[in-house]
Amino acid sequence: MQSKVRIVLVNTSHPGNIGGAARAMKNMGLVDLYLVAPKQYPSDEAISRASGASDVLDNAIVVDTLEEALADCQLVIGTSARERHIPCPLVDPRQAAELVFDEQLETAFVFGREDRGLTNEELQRCHYHVHIPSIESFSSLNLGAAVQVIAYELRMKSLLMADAPIVESKWDVPAASVEQLDLLLEHLERVLVDTEFLDPKAPRKVMTRFRRLYQRAQLDQQELGMLRGMLTAVEKSTVK
């Protein structure tokens, strides 16, 4: 299952933290690292901090946007240190590991900037938020340490499952990817504007809540296709 998990670091400021994250990943058997617009990379400091995990760095995929890093993922779990205005399901690291093995989907764990984490918009792209329950008086974790906590829980779950019977995926049709869901939401927004359900000048949080709804539903590709077909029929029926 760890082959289905990628670690995504967004806009990392210090290259040493990238190396530290790579080392934490290799310690626990994770290999897929995505870097979204890192401030400084490649870097000798990253290689030094990786301490033998240079192969993880060598194979890291560098992209410009979070959308690119998540496009083919089916489950996205974002790290969050605080509650948000529109909350998403919140899990701890152990529960997050359970989700990975229960769902058996292409999964991304997303880590934000060292100084301010992930933005609200970035967190809205996540099916779940994971919170590491450090003490309130000193709650800030180094990026490499945060990756280590998540990687450790995934490793422990994989060891527990090593001798367990192989369970077939519960999905009879592949789960929809992040990219496919994005296209659905773009289509939905267009129809909602055309039918005057949504005022583009005052959208409020309507599309954010629709995103949360569909992420919570975890659509498969056939269900998503049905919704796209329904929206196309609505468009045709409203043509003057």
Buried (B, 14 or more C-beta within 10 A) or exposed (E): BBEBBBBBBBBBBBBBBBBBBBBBBBBBBBBBBBBBBBEEBBBEBBBEBBEEBBEBBEEBEBBEEBBBBBBEBBBBBBBBBEEEEEEBBEBBBBBBBBBBBEBBBBBBBBBBBBEEBBBEEBBBBBBBBBBBEBEEEEEEBBBBBBBBBBBBBBBBBBEEBEEEEEEEEEBEEBBBBBBBBBBBBEBBBEBBEEEEEBEEEEEEEBBBEBBBEBBEEBBBBEBBBEBBEEBEEBBEEEEE
